[in-house]
Amino acid sequence: MTPRLLPFLLSAALFVVDRLSKVWIDRHIGAFDTWAIIPGFFNIIHAENRGMAFSLMADWTSAWRGIFLIGISSAVLIFVAVMLWQATTRLQRSALTLVLGGAAGNLYDRLVRGSVTDFLDFHVSDYHWPTFNVADSAITVGALLLVSELLLPRGKHVS
């Protein structure tokens, strides 16, 4: 297998893990039900996000919201796939693999369901981080790795 194909297979595996986690939540936890895993810190909650990150645009009532979000998500997915194909370092490939797998997971939800299933809920007292999912986690970690690559001196990269 070529080094260029492996990241795409890993992205596909991440997509499967994301799908399985969302299917499990859909089947076992009712809408907006909450399971306290670590009381006062971490819950599993079944939420549907019709918007984008941090529920931006979730309140839009226009039918254009779905078209806009699917269009933007598709464009980003293609852009990331091209970047991944051209990636030259291990850090770039790892980061873009995570972003691609996560973006594919959330795009699938938008296309099939019109919303994204979120279920990881971290909070301290009354402050709640916006609920998220496996795909969101992968996208965030991938983005942080890309930023770290930009900030690392060129001689420190692992190829």
Buried (B, 14 or more C-beta within 10 A) or exposed (E): EEEEEEBBEBBBEBBEBBBEBBEEBBEEBEEEEBEEEEEEEEBBBBBBBBBBBEBEBEEBEEEEBBEBBBEEBBEBBEEBBEBBEEBEEEBBBBBBBBBBBBBBBBBBBBEEEEBBBBBBBBBEEEEEEBBBBBBBBBBBBBBEBBEEBEEEEEEEEEE
